[in-house]
Amino acid sequence: MRDSFSLDSFNLDTAATCPLKCPACERQRVPLMLNNLIDMSPKDYEKFALVAKNIQLCGNLSDPIYSKYFLDYLEISTKYKDNAIDVSTAGQGKSPAFWKKAFMLMNRCNEKSRWTFGLDGLPTDPPNYRIGQNPKRVWNTMKAAANVGNNVYWQYIVFNYNENNIETAIEMAKDHGIGFILVKSSRWDHNMNHLKPSNPDYYINNPRPVKWA
């Protein structure tokens, strides 16, 4: 779905919050940007669902599952079978009842709809980048989604603490019917360099410019 963006494909930042403290995230870099964030209303979400073929919920400043209307978005998407939805999340901090309903709704959406869970390393690795994440809980949520027939992808950003575990992670994903997305980052400025992979094949050596106030 991500490879075919067009005027009827949208990436929506639908929530106002995220519990993690990822150092390369704009929430940490430019906290003033957070002052006016609000959760997108179901009414506004449906305006996109009416015309979209693809909706990606991959917040630049939030995690979509923390919108108070998140389950409403999924419910709306079940009405538009031509609309495929891709939910990108760090995947934790929600009740079993929440996930049960979310998985059920996802199964009623377009067959190409999917979850993309951000987990950078094995479930036993410490969350050295996604600070505040519980990797084991995220992994269990991924497996639970796959077990009930949801399309699930594991997004794995390569860092120095996880670069030697990639093949193991790929095999774990295959064992549970989960897709695998390896991500090479270019964010290696002053507060990220300590996490840079030792193998240059696993990073992009063109860090974005940083503007200082």
Buried (B, 14 or more C-beta within 10 A) or exposed (E): BEEEEEEEBBBBBBBBBBEBBBBBBEBEBEEEEBEEBEBBEBEEBBEBBEEBBBBBBBBEBBBBBBBEBBBBBBBBBBEBEEBBBBBBBBBBBBEEEEBEBBBBBBBEBBEEBBBBBBBBBBBEBEBBBBBEBBBBBBBBBBBBBBEEEBBBBBBBBBBBBBBEBBEEBBEBBEEBEBBBBEEEBEBBBEEBEEBBBEEEEBBEEEBEEEEEE
